């Protein structure tokens, strides 16, 4: 039983959880709206098919990163396994897409 005794100093050395408030959520939401509007502007501007597709994919990647960081709280500590899992899944998915593109075009 003595191994499970915890003194008050052990618990007080931990940092308390600080609540960020809605500011980051508002910022992320506004940025998502701006990125979506940018995508529509590029489509309606009829700049060029290749540029439009690449630009929209870039905007989508930026938006996914913001969603993961702010709404899914991946920027906080303790999400290492989730981040590694998402990164590994992304590598697997991109490898699959590259294999299909390679198979279809060559």
C-alpha positions as CSV (number, residue, x, y, z in Angstrom):
1,X,0.0,0.0,0.0
2,X,2.9,2.4,0.6
3,X,3.8,2.3,-3.1
4,X,0.5,3.9,-3.9
5,X,0.7,6.8,-1.5
6,X,1.0,10.1,-3.3
7,X,2.0,13.3,-1.5
8,X,0.5,16.6,-2.2
9,X,3.7,17.9,-3.8
10,X,3.6,15.3,-6.5
11,X,0.1,16.5,-7.7
12,X,0.9,20.1,-7.4
13,X,3.9,19.8,-9.8
14,X,1.7,19.1,-12.8
15,X,0.7,22.0,-15.0
16,X,-3.0,22.8,-14.8
17,X,-5.0,22.5,-18.0
18,X,-5.5,26.0,-19.5
19,X,-8.7,26.4,-21.5
20,X,-8.0,28.4,-24.7
21,X,-11.5,29.8,-25.2
22,X,-13.3,30.2,-28.5
23,X,-10.8,32.6,-30.0
24,X,-8.8,29.9,-31.9
25,X,-12.1,28.3,-33.0
26,X,-13.3,31.6,-34.4
27,X,-10.0,32.2,-36.2
28,X,-10.0,28.7,-37.7
29,X,-13.7,29.0,-38.8
30,X,-13.0,32.4,-40.5
31,X,-9.9,31.0,-42.2
32,X,-12.0,28.0,-43.5
33,X,-14.6,30.4,-44.9
34,X,-11.8,32.5,-46.6
35,X,-10.2,29.4,-48.1
36,X,-13.6,28.3,-49.4
37,X,-14.3,31.7,-50.9
38,X,-10.8,31.7,-52.5
39,X,-11.6,28.3,-54.2
40,X,-14.8,29.7,-55.6
41,X,-13.0,32.9,-56.8
42,X,-10.4,30.8,-58.7
43,X,-13.1,28.6,-60.3
44,X,-15.2,31.6,-61.4
45,X,-12.1,33.5,-62.7
46,X,-11.5,30.7,-65.2
47,X,-7.7,31.1,-64.9
48,X,-6.8,27.7,-66.2
49,X,-7.8,24.1,-65.6
50,X,-4.4,22.8,-64.3
51,X,-3.8,25.9,-62.0
52,X,-7.4,25.7,-60.7
53,X,-7.1,22.0,-59.8
54,X,-3.7,22.4,-58.1
55,X,-4.8,25.5,-56.3
56,X,-7.9,23.9,-54.9
57,X,-6.0,20.8,-53.8
58,X,-3.5,23.1,-52.0
59,X,-6.4,25.0,-50.3
60,X,-7.9,21.7,-49.3
61,X,-4.6,20.5,-47.7
62,X,-4.3,23.8,-45.8
63,X,-7.9,23.5,-44.6
64,X,-7.4,19.9,-43.5
65,X,-4.4,20.9,-41.4
66,X,-6.3,23.7,-39.8
67,X,-9.2,21.4,-39.0
68,X,-6.8,18.8,-37.4
69,X,-4.9,21.5,-35.4
70,X,-7.8,23.5,-34.1
71,X,-11.0,21.4,-34.2
72,X,-9.5,18.0,-33.5
73,X,-6.9,19.5,-31.0
74,X,-3.9,17.8,-32.7
75,X,-1.7,20.7,-31.7
76,X,-2.1,19.8,-28.0
77,X,0.2,17.4,-26.1
78,X,-0.7,13.8,-25.8
79,X,-1.9,13.2,-29.4
80,X,1.3,11.6,-30.7
81,X,-0.2,8.3,-31.6
82,X,-3.1,10.0,-33.4
83,X,-0.7,12.2,-35.4
84,X,1.5,9.2,-36.3
85,X,-1.5,7.2,-37.3
86,X,-2.8,10.0,-39.5
87,X,0.6,10.5,-41.1
88,X,1.0,6.8,-41.7
89,X,-2.5,6.6,-43.2
90,X,-1.7,9.6,-45.5
91,X,1.5,7.9,-46.7
92,X,-0.4,4.7,-47.5
93,X,-3.2,6.6,-49.2
94,X,-0.8,8.7,-51.3
95,X,1.1,5.5,-52.3
96,X,-2.1,4.0,-53.4
97,X,-3.1,7.0,-55.4
98,X,0.4,7.2,-57.0
99,X,0.2,3.5,-57.9
100,X,-3.2,3.9,-59.5
101,X,-2.1,7.0,-61.5
102,X,1.1,5.2,-62.6
103,X,-1.0,2.1,-63.6
104,X,-3.5,4.2,-65.6
105,X,-1.1,6.5,-67.4
106,X,1.8,4.2,-68.3
